[in-house]
């Protein structure tokens, strides 16, 4: 029996979409194909994916190399439980990641998305101190932070409308000023807290606070934070879910400073956006604190049905292969240079604030009568303006940002910039 309704209509009738007020939302746009930096709607319209589909598709859509590796893996081993078993794609991926992570990272723990990678990092930190029989139970997080939507991840994210309904169930967190807004105050507040001796960990997005508005701070400030952590024996958890895989110009944002975190959380670009996957890495010292001669003592009792799924590992290894290619590294440098030239061109425009670039991330705040944040109603105006012109941007409130796949063409990037100027001048 044929269905004459559009994909958009069928979705609206049966699907509950994320971050969406379903009563007033437009019909979802039906996408039937992706290719490179483009998406194709069911009506045949081509969209430039200027934000890599929630910052994940770093190589663009339907990359043939990743698709071929997935197909080969599906024909060989699609899944096996990871408790008591292992497999080549997972071992290879761990080896690959440890080659490019900071030198102090020694072990890889697999999960299935960014939020759970953060949950794993938090649980590792809390249990580490418990296993050492030290009473360290507090955690520090940054204002304007976002770490995911599971309960632990929500707890360490800034309180907002996103978390309000769940506030009675979130654990207490010590929030300090964002280093992007006031680095000196941030450092003062952290020092005062860690000096008390009961802080287990600090969690942060290194160099760029993504969902908080693409807020950027320096590697020097991050080094000062991590120096305090080492001095007062506080574990540091770097949430690299968005910043990893060359987004900030370095393979990981944590590579840019002198100090390295104790725990790192990865997802999004990990598989090139092709499969859901999360990774939490840690130091040998943390790993060793979980070792015991007795099963029920000190063991890290955490896992997921799809932990280290071979298909996801195969996609991640394929993405890793692509990131080693000179043409991909040159594309990343090209995007950064193009962003910097565009910012120089518009930096004095009367309708913007804080034009900024870090690696492949370009962000500007659109002047508005309302406060600069995710709830700013300018969001919908910007979104519709660019969709009408064939560009997917999805701003963070009145923060307009461009975070393209590395395969984007010079022409497409120029068109995005021209359309931003058109919006600013209208």
Secondary structure, DSSP 4 states (H G I P E B T S, - for coil): ----S-HHHHHHHH---TT--TTTPPPPPPEEEEEBTEEEETTS-EEEETTHHHHT-TT-BS-HHHHHHHHHHHTT-----SSS---HHHHHHHHHHHHHS-TTEEEEEEESSHHHHHHHHHHHHHHHHHHTT----EEEEETT----SSHHHHHTSPPSTTTGGGGGGSPP-EEE--TTT-HHHHHHHHHHHHTTS-EEEEEE-SSEETTTTSEE--HHHHHHHHHHHHHTT-EEEEE-TTTTTTTTSSSSGGGGSSS--SEEEE-GGGGTTSS--EEEEEEHHHHHTT--SSTTSS------TTTT-HHHHHHHHHHHHHHTSHHHHHHHHHHHHHHHHHHHHHTT-TTEEEEEEETTEEEEEEP-SS-SSTT-THHHHHHHHHHHTTEE---BTTEEEE---TT--HHHHHHHHHHHHHHHH-
